Amino acid sequence: MRTADIKRDTKETQIRLSLCLDGTGKADIRTGVGFLDHMLELFARHGDFDLTATCCGDVQVDFHHSVEDLGICLGKAFTEALGDKRGITRYGQFLLPMDETLVLCAVDLSGRDFLGWSVNLPAAKVGDFDTELAQEFWLGFVRNCPASIHIRQLAGENTHHILEAVFKGMGRALKMAAAPDRNHLDEIPSTKGVL
């Protein structure tokens, strides 16, 4: 199984994160940032990833360090779990509708980091979550995965719906990109006898 266990300790955050790419969508997320917990649970469910994450961060200041560092850890987990990336599909894309919202997520697990973020968030906050931090999360991810990712909002007026579509769509796009390419199954030892 393609798995990773990440530990990150800084002055601002202490994070433990575990990822299984070939999971069933089980998530146990306790980051101290309620909205991000919800988004990561949806990400895991839609990607069929098993994901656990705990974070003790300086949330008395704000959520910035916790959110960015969790993006960094998730990116590192994907890098570790994918190994040399031999035999994976590499590309993934998903167009996710959510009520009035439509978001396109496209991924290339290329080894080059780029985030194309074309998302208009009408509200500065969802609950106590600063919505600009969603972009910081995905920047942390692409810089540590690394990958070329485009997230483009095609429609949407409700900020919660838009961000939910981003995380669900990214789960599905990354699932597709990380999946074994059926033409190259013999190149991925962990998938022999699995598919």
Secondary structure by P-SEA (a helix, b strand, c coil): ccbbbbbbbcccbbbbbbbbcccccccccccccaaaaaaaaaaaaaaccbbbbbbbccccccaaaaaaaaaaaaaaaaaaaaccccccccbbbbbcccccbbbbbbbbcccbbbbbccccccccccccccccaaaaaaaaaaaacccbbbbbbcccccaaaaaaaaaaaaaaaaaaaaccccccccccccccccc
